Amino acid sequence: MSFTEQDLDNLSTLARIDIAPEEKAKMLLDMQAILGYISEINEVPHSALASRGEEGTATREKEIIFNITREDIITREPGSNTEAILREAPATEDRYVKVEQVMK
């Protein structure tokens, strides 16, 4: 798929962003590279991705891909570091870190 300057103008209008004329050429090349990469991904045979075996394995010719996971193990009790964190905070109030208001 080719991505033209007109496509870039349409996209910037939809996204409500202004693109400076000196940035257009680089952004156009970047978008073409991204779409080229997506085209390569789309060319991968779907049967290679869709053939699933048991236990979450996928086979691609002679290669086997495993989805490796680990069990979630709690390594610390919740709240075990609270006191240490509160000691390091510049200001606290009722066991919370006190910060300045961000939005006014």
Order of alpha helices (4+ residues) and beta strands (2+ residues): alpha-alpha-alpha-beta-beta-alpha-beta-beta
